[in-house]
Amino acid sequence: MAQTIPIMRQAELSRPRLILTVLTGIFMIQSVIIGGLNFSFADLGLVALLLVLFWDAESRLPLVGLSFLAVIFISRTLITLVLPTWLEIMNPSVFGSILKLGLIMVYFVAGYLIGTRTGMLTVLLKTFLWANVVVGVVGMVVVVTNTSQWVPWLFTAFRLKGLMNDPNYFSMLQLMSLPLVGLFYQHRPVLKGLVVSCLTVAAILSGSKSALLVLCLYGVAMLVIWLARLMMQRHWLTLTLVVLGSLIMVNVAVLLATQLTGLIQALEQINPSFSRVSTVFSGDNPLTANGSDRTEAWTNALQITTITSGLGIGFHEYAVVAQQLLGDGVIAHNTVLQLLVEWGLGFTFIFICYVGYQLWRGWRSTSMRVRALTKAILICLMFSMSISLNNSRVFWVFFGIWCAQIYLTEQLKKGGEH
């Protein structure tokens, strides 16, 4: 998806483009459901940036990516025409699904074009980061002062959701911002620590159990990578101190388990969202019991995939098809399974393989920007196990940016070798 075709010449980041980029970065953290579709003012900004960059600058379109999505469009169109007769599916409207795939193409291409311009990309990422920080800090202040009635749009019940329509997506944006802090403020440890703390606490206040699991997995992954680098660089003293420090912290946590339980109970009195988060350490987590139990929905997705012989359901609405075939309209809260149902087995497999290939290229890159974007995408992929990101604006924009940066970094490296 990284092969490209060039268009026209490059232009500087003028004041109108700067303003448009800043507004787009801000509204990337906002969304609302209108008529069953997820709308954000960032959509308008992304379309405007796409048009501006397409017509007025030297751009490189992701030819392979566009071709892949175009083939998916053709395949889903054919399945849409065949499925009603094949499985006797009655779906009065497929416009919403067609529009969603069209928006995916817009998000991906807009992200790719932005990713080819370092100045515009830096502005967008910094704006995205600080917009998340500001909303997170406001949410923290509101929780501490118990004044959520003044800003009810930031909460759903007791859970902080920011300007998003769902607390889980809000927490994902907060955690996606963590790698960007290290990218832009690596040499400002105090500011970096404060911002990371704010983003982490805001994600926890969302009451998302998935967020806490992702945070733990991400922290462990970063620690393992750091230890591996210390071993490769033969920094044995630092490695020993880090391992000993980690073991001491684990032992202290075990010894103080009773006091930690009391602390969590005290926090639950301040904000009930902590009661949801604390269940991660019990049997009720995003992969098992009670309200977040998705096993049945996942099983239904696999059954639909089997019934459609792995060809997908075209542009028919997932919930409508599930209700008519299985008597249960609940969709899979899992990106891979939802892609299986909608795109089909073949296209989903190709996409997963390509993402894996890009992750390998991203980790091998010497570019700090590429590595930060790779970590952000990795966080998205962790969340994708419990929420659907197949139509996610933020995921596809970041995915386009990521692909562009990997391609350009490798091209610059090849150019420097000659």
Order of alpha helices (4+ residues) and beta strands (2+ residues): beta-alpha-beta-beta-alpha-beta-alpha-alpha-alpha-beta-beta-alpha-alpha-alpha-alpha-alpha-alpha-alpha-alpha-alpha-alpha-alpha-alpha-alpha
